[in-house]
């Protein structure tokens, strides 16, 4: 039973930050992969670039020196987001995370090693991808990781 206004941390969950460059399960980790016929420096680069249909904007984001810069460029509202972005953003993120895991078997193994534990993107400010400050957010990044983990587990069983 929680004694405060916010839910307590789930002791069995694994909390991580997408923006932690040293965490291989985060979107900022520098593990490049091929997708859409291009080499992407990180999941963050790919995700932010896919917000736009303009290929020149995608290319500028792909060439950003750091995932933090790619995120900043992708969050710019001076360029129009693709019309279907709200509908496809989770699919785009899933595709990038899955491709990274298939490109780097050691990252897939790291994800599989989380067993069936709940994965939580521990962002105070992001209530869609993360759990938010009050831990009541959607945690969609955690859901993406758990879905990719399940897919990798199914593939491993079939091999």
Buried (B, 14 or more C-beta within 10 A) or exposed (E): EEEEEEEEEEEEBBBBBBBBBEBBBBBBBEBBBEBBEBEBBBBBBBBBBBBBBEEEBBEBBBEBEBBEBBBEBBEEEEBEEBEEBEEBBBEBBBBBBBBBBBBBEEBBEBBBEBEEEBBBBBBEEBBBBBBBEEBEBBBBBBBBBBBBBEBBBEEEEEE
